[in-house]
Amino acid sequence: LHKTVYVLFFLFQILGAVILGFGIWILADKTSFIAVLQMSSPSLKTGAYILIGVGTLTMLMGFLGCLGAVNEIRCLLGLYFTCLMIILLAQIAAALVIYFQKETLKDELSDIVVDLIENYDPSDEDKRNLQDAWDYVQTQIGCCGWTGAKEWEDNKIIRNKSNAEYPCSCSNRTKDLVEGRGFCNLEDPVNGTATYADWPVHEQGCMDGVEQWLKDNLGIILGVCTGVAVIELLGMILSISLCKNIHSEDYTKVPKS
């Protein structure tokens, strides 16, 4: 039994470390779409801190659960069971919120990106990391804007230049991608009549690319979430079983009168 206890609670240490690492990665990542979200959306940053807290708590509970099982301390096993149940219920609640609020989250995401595009300014050092992250997304996915390149016409700098410039990270030309950020000059612009249709950029908006990435990785995401839930359920079942066994053993040790 002790070997089973050690293996299961070792899995909880790994699980806690994975959750903790994922939360830290969200906060530390500066070169992907996650970076755009966490630097623009307070809700994602809050979620990252929650993941760090849950990961730390899971590792601590794994240690306490193992200690309680080996030394047959019922209160530690009970605490372990309670914390696991709270974490599992919180995960279910978060999944339900994301599922039922997905359209609201999608709208919030759209507003974040549109605002970023409208106020994009390569000379603004305060927003350098955020803008570089968005340039990275457009370059890697091969897209332009959130729904399309037309959104870049609302950028203040491009509008003041009569659309004679376009974002380099949107370009479908290799020489523009060498720069990778900021604006590139349109060759032979037609005075006063240039539009996004004249730019050598990708036509696809990044929304489609991000949604496709989510669809491609949905199986992995669901598999990881299911695996986490199964491990937590096993931990709850094992801890309650050990509690009952300890109670039974204590009862049999009572001297008969």
DOPA-831650 format. One line per 4 residues: their letters; for each residue x, y, z of C-alpha. Coordinates in Angstrom, 1 decimal. Last residue first. Layout:
<rs>
a	X Y Z | ... .
</rs>
This chain:
<rs>
skpv	-13.1 -5.4 28.9 | -11.6 -5.6 25.4 | -8.7 -3.4 24.7 | -9.2 -0.9 21.8 .
ktyd	-6.8 -1.9 19.0 | -9.6 -2.9 16.8 | -11.0 0.7 16.8 | -7.7 2.2 15.9 .
eshi	-7.4 -0.2 13.0 | -10.9 0.6 11.7 | -10.2 4.4 11.9 | -6.9 4.1 10.1 .
nkcl	-8.6 2.0 7.4 | -11.4 4.6 7.1 | -8.9 7.5 6.7 | -6.9 5.4 4.2 .
sisl	-10.0 5.0 2.1 | -10.8 8.7 2.2 | -7.2 9.5 1.1 | -7.2 7.0 -1.7 .
imgl	-10.6 8.1 -3.1 | -9.5 11.8 -3.0 | -6.2 11.1 -4.6 | -7.8 9.0 -7.3 .
leiv	-10.2 11.8 -8.0 | -7.3 14.3 -8.3 | -5.5 12.0 -10.7 | -8.6 11.7 -12.8 .
avgt	-9.2 15.5 -12.9 | -5.6 16.1 -14.0 | -5.8 13.5 -16.7 | -9.1 15.0 -18.0 .
cvgl	-7.5 18.5 -18.2 | -4.5 17.1 -20.0 | -6.7 15.2 -22.5 | -9.0 18.2 -23.0 .
iigl	-6.0 20.5 -23.8 | -4.4 17.9 -26.1 | -7.6 17.3 -28.0 | -8.2 21.0 -28.3 .
ndkl	-4.8 21.6 -29.9 | -5.8 21.7 -33.5 | -9.1 23.5 -32.6 | -7.2 26.1 -30.6 .
wqev	-4.7 26.7 -33.4 | -7.6 27.0 -35.9 | -9.2 29.7 -33.6 | -5.9 31.6 -33.5 .
gdmc	-5.5 31.4 -37.3 | -9.0 32.5 -37.9 | -8.7 35.4 -35.6 | -5.4 36.4 -37.1 .
gqeh	-7.1 37.8 -40.2 | -6.3 36.4 -43.6 | -5.4 38.7 -46.4 | -1.6 38.6 -45.9 .
vpwd	0.2 41.8 -46.9 | 1.6 43.5 -50.0 | -0.5 46.7 -49.4 | -2.7 48.0 -52.2 .
ayta	-5.9 46.4 -50.8 | -5.2 48.2 -47.5 | -6.0 51.4 -49.3 | -4.1 54.0 -51.4 .
tgnv	-6.2 56.6 -53.1 | -4.7 59.9 -51.9 | -1.6 59.8 -54.1 | -1.2 56.3 -55.6 .
pdel	1.7 54.7 -53.8 | 4.8 53.7 -55.8 | 6.2 51.3 -53.2 | 4.4 51.3 -49.9 .
ncfg	6.7 52.1 -47.0 | 7.2 49.6 -44.1 | 5.9 50.1 -40.6 | 7.1 48.8 -37.3 .
rgev	8.2 45.3 -36.6 | 9.7 42.3 -38.4 | 12.6 44.2 -40.0 | 13.7 41.0 -41.9 .
ldkt	10.0 40.4 -42.5 | 9.9 43.3 -45.0 | 12.6 41.7 -47.2 | 10.7 38.4 -47.1 .
rnsc	7.5 39.8 -48.7 | 4.1 38.6 -47.5 | 3.9 41.6 -45.2 | 1.8 41.6 -42.0 .
scpy	4.9 42.0 -39.7 | 6.0 45.1 -41.7 | 2.8 46.9 -40.8 | 1.7 49.2 -43.7 .
eans	2.7 52.7 -45.0 | 1.3 54.9 -47.7 | -2.1 54.6 -46.0 | -2.6 58.4 -46.2 .
knri	0.4 58.9 -43.8 | -1.8 60.3 -41.1 | -4.0 57.2 -41.4 | -1.0 54.9 -41.0 .
iknd	0.1 56.7 -37.9 | -3.4 56.7 -36.3 | -4.1 53.1 -37.1 | -7.7 52.8 -38.5 .
ewek	-6.4 51.5 -41.8 | -4.9 48.6 -39.8 | -8.4 47.2 -39.5 | -8.5 46.6 -43.2 .
agtw	-5.8 43.9 -42.9 | -8.4 41.4 -41.7 | -10.4 40.0 -38.8 | -7.8 40.5 -36.1 .
gccg	-5.2 42.3 -38.1 | -2.9 40.6 -40.6 | -2.0 37.0 -40.9 | 0.9 34.7 -41.6 .
iqtq	0.6 32.8 -38.3 | 4.2 33.3 -37.3 | 4.6 36.9 -38.6 | 1.2 38.1 -37.3 .
vydw	1.9 36.5 -33.9 | 5.4 37.9 -33.6 | 4.2 41.4 -34.5 | 1.6 41.1 -31.7 .
adql	4.4 40.1 -29.2 | 6.5 43.0 -30.4 | 3.6 45.4 -29.8 | 3.1 44.2 -26.2 .
nrkd	6.9 44.3 -25.5 | 7.3 47.8 -26.9 | 4.3 49.3 -25.1 | 6.2 51.6 -22.9 .
edsp	8.8 52.2 -25.7 | 6.3 54.0 -27.9 | 8.3 54.7 -31.0 | 6.8 51.7 -32.9 .
dyne	3.3 53.1 -32.4 | 0.3 50.8 -32.4 | -2.7 52.7 -31.1 | -5.4 51.4 -33.6 .
ildv	-3.8 47.9 -33.7 | -3.7 47.5 -29.9 | -7.3 48.7 -29.6 | -8.4 46.2 -32.2 .
vids	-6.5 43.4 -30.4 | -8.0 44.1 -27.0 | -11.5 44.6 -28.4 | -11.4 41.3 -30.2 .
ledk	-10.3 39.5 -27.1 | -13.1 41.0 -25.1 | -15.6 39.9 -27.8 | -14.2 36.4 -27.7 .
ltek	-14.4 36.3 -24.0 | -18.1 37.4 -24.2 | -18.7 34.6 -26.8 | -16.9 32.1 -24.6 .
qfyi	-18.9 32.9 -21.5 | -20.8 29.6 -21.2 | -17.8 27.5 -21.9 | -15.3 29.6 -20.0 .
vlaa	-17.6 29.8 -16.9 | -18.2 26.1 -17.1 | -14.5 25.3 -17.2 | -13.8 27.7 -14.3 .
aiqa	-16.5 26.0 -12.2 | -15.1 22.5 -13.0 | -11.6 23.7 -12.0 | -12.9 25.2 -8.8 .
llii	-14.7 22.0 -7.9 | -11.5 20.0 -8.4 | -9.5 22.5 -6.3 | -12.1 22.4 -3.5 .
mlct	-12.2 18.6 -3.6 | -8.5 18.3 -3.5 | -8.3 20.7 -0.5 | -10.9 18.7 1.4 .
fylg	-9.2 15.4 0.8 | -5.8 16.7 1.8 | -7.3 18.2 5.0 | -8.9 14.9 5.8 .
llcr	-5.6 13.0 5.2 | -3.8 15.5 7.4 | -6.4 15.1 10.1 | -6.2 11.3 9.9 .
ienv	-2.5 11.0 10.6 | -1.5 7.5 9.6 | 2.3 8.3 9.6 | 2.7 7.1 6.0 .
aglc	-0.7 8.4 4.8 | -0.5 11.8 6.6 | 3.0 12.5 5.3 | 2.0 11.6 1.8 .
glfg	-1.1 13.8 2.0 | 1.0 16.6 3.5 | 3.5 16.4 0.6 | 0.8 16.2 -2.0 .
mlmt	-1.1 19.1 -0.3 | 2.0 21.3 -0.6 | 2.5 20.4 -4.3 | -1.2 21.1 -5.0 .
ltgv	-1.1 24.4 -3.1 | 1.8 25.6 -5.1 | 0.1 24.6 -8.4 | -3.2 26.2 -7.3 .
gili	-1.4 29.5 -6.3 | 0.5 29.6 -9.6 | -2.7 28.9 -11.5 | -4.5 31.6 -9.6 .
yagt	-1.7 34.1 -10.5 | -2.1 33.1 -14.2 | -5.9 33.6 -13.9 | -5.3 37.1 -12.6 .
klsp	-3.1 37.9 -15.5 | -5.8 36.4 -17.8 | -8.5 38.6 -16.2 | -6.3 41.8 -16.3 .
ssmq	-6.3 41.6 -20.1 | -3.7 43.6 -22.1 | -0.3 42.3 -21.0 | -1.7 38.8 -20.4 .
lvai	-3.5 38.7 -23.7 | -0.7 39.9 -26.0 | 1.8 37.7 -24.2 | -0.5 34.6 -24.8 .
fstk	-0.3 35.5 -28.5 | 3.4 34.9 -28.4 | 6.8 36.5 -27.7 | 6.8 37.8 -24.2 .
dali	6.0 34.8 -22.1 | 6.9 35.4 -18.4 | 3.4 35.7 -16.9 | 1.9 32.9 -18.9 .
wigf	5.0 30.7 -18.3 | 4.7 31.3 -14.6 | 1.1 30.0 -14.6 | 2.1 26.9 -16.7 .
gliv	5.0 26.2 -14.4 | 2.8 26.2 -11.3 | 0.3 23.8 -13.1 | 3.1 21.5 -14.2 .
agli	4.8 21.6 -10.7 | 1.5 20.8 -9.0 | 1.0 17.8 -11.3 | 4.6 16.6 -10.8 .
qflf	4.1 16.8 -7.0 | 0.7 15.1 -7.4 | 2.3 12.3 -9.3 | 4.6 11.7 -6.4 .
flvy	1.5 11.5 -4.2 | 0.2 8.6 -6.3 | 3.6 6.8 -6.5 | 4.3 7.1 -2.8 .
vtkh	0.8 6.0 -1.8 | 0.9 3.0 -4.1 | 4.3 2.0 -2.6 | 2.8 2.4 0.9 .
l	0.0 0.0 0.0 .
</rs>
